[in-house]
Amino acid sequence: MNSFTTWEDVPIFENENVEAEFWADNRPDLRLMETAVATSTETSESVNISLRIDPRMLARIKRIARSRYINYQSMIKQWLSERLEQELRER
């Protein structure tokens, strides 16, 4: 079984059969899953921010999130979390 470390490694599937084949041979790395799960302290200590995004970019983000069956805001937070970890490792 193959393991992937970022959600970007999950392709956009043409159909359910292709998706089923992918998930039969692949799984997310445990560290990726741990960062994807919000603990109760994370949700209670969240801060709302306002961010302006180009409408076309937002539409593309939403399309990718839909293909992965997750909320687009959760996906953006996941991307930010992954990038933050990458930046901290590179220091």
MODELLER restraints for C-alpha pairs under 7 A, 6 or more apart:
rsr = mdl.restraints
at = mdl.atoms
rsr.add(forms.Gaussian(group=physical.xy_distance, feature=features.Distance(at['CA:1:A'], at['CA:25:A']), mean=5.17, stdev=0.5))
rsr.add(forms.Gaussian(group=physical.xy_distance, feature=features.Distance(at['CA:1:A'], at['CA:26:A']), mean=5.64, stdev=0.5))
rsr.add(forms.Gaussian(group=physical.xy_distance, feature=features.Distance(at['CA:2:A'], at['CA:25:A']), mean=6.07, stdev=0.5))
rsr.add(forms.Gaussian(group=physical.xy_distance, feature=features.Distance(at['CA:2:A'], at['CA:26:A']), mean=4.64, stdev=0.5))
rsr.add(forms.Gaussian(group=physical.xy_distance, feature=features.Distance(at['CA:2:A'], at['CA:27:A']), mean=6.32, stdev=0.5))
rsr.add(forms.Gaussian(group=physical.xy_distance, feature=features.Distance(at['CA:3:A'], at['CA:26:A']), mean=5.61, stdev=0.5))
rsr.add(forms.Gaussian(group=physical.xy_distance, feature=features.Distance(at['CA:3:A'], at['CA:27:A']), mean=4.99, stdev=0.5))
rsr.add(forms.Gaussian(group=physical.xy_distance, feature=features.Distance(at['CA:3:A'], at['CA:28:A']), mean=5.44, stdev=0.5))
rsr.add(forms.Gaussian(group=physical.xy_distance, feature=features.Distance(at['CA:3:A'], at['CA:29:A']), mean=5.42, stdev=0.5))
rsr.add(forms.Gaussian(group=physical.xy_distance, feature=features.Distance(at['CA:4:A'], at['CA:27:A']), mean=6.41, stdev=0.5))
rsr.add(forms.Gaussian(group=physical.xy_distance, feature=features.Distance(at['CA:4:A'], at['CA:28:A']), mean=5.06, stdev=0.5))
rsr.add(forms.Gaussian(group=physical.xy_distance, feature=features.Distance(at['CA:4:A'], at['CA:29:A']), mean=5.54, stdev=0.5))
rsr.add(forms.Gaussian(group=physical.xy_distance, feature=features.Distance(at['CA:5:A'], at['CA:28:A']), mean=6.30, stdev=0.5))
rsr.add(forms.Gaussian(group=physical.xy_distance, feature=features.Distance(at['CA:5:A'], at['CA:29:A']), mean=5.32, stdev=0.5))
rsr.add(forms.Gaussian(group=physical.xy_distance, feature=features.Distance(at['CA:5:A'], at['CA:32:A']), mean=5.93, stdev=0.5))
rsr.add(forms.Gaussian(group=physical.xy_distance, feature=features.Distance(at['CA:6:A'], at['CA:32:A']), mean=6.75, stdev=0.5))
rsr.add(forms.Gaussian(group=physical.xy_distance, feature=features.Distance(at['CA:12:A'], at['CA:67:A']), mean=6.14, stdev=0.5))
rsr.add(forms.Gaussian(group=physical.xy_distance, feature=features.Distance(at['CA:13:A'], at['CA:19:A']), mean=5.61, stdev=0.5))
rsr.add(forms.Gaussian(group=physical.xy_distance, feature=features.Distance(at['CA:36:A'], at['CA:78:A']), mean=6.48, stdev=0.5))
rsr.add(forms.Gaussian(group=physical.xy_distance, feature=features.Distance(at['CA:61:A'], at['CA:72:A']), mean=6.54, stdev=0.5))
rsr.add(forms.Gaussian(group=physical.xy_distance, feature=features.Distance(at['CA:62:A'], at['CA:72:A']), mean=5.29, stdev=0.5))
rsr.add(forms.Gaussian(group=physical.xy_distance, feature=features.Distance(at['CA:65:A'], at['CA:71:A']), mean=6.07, stdev=0.5))
rsr.add(forms.Gaussian(group=physical.xy_distance, feature=features.Distance(at['CA:65:A'], at['CA:72:A']), mean=5.06, stdev=0.5))
rsr.add(forms.Gaussian(group=physical.xy_distance, feature=features.Distance(at['CA:65:A'], at['CA:75:A']), mean=6.43, stdev=0.5))
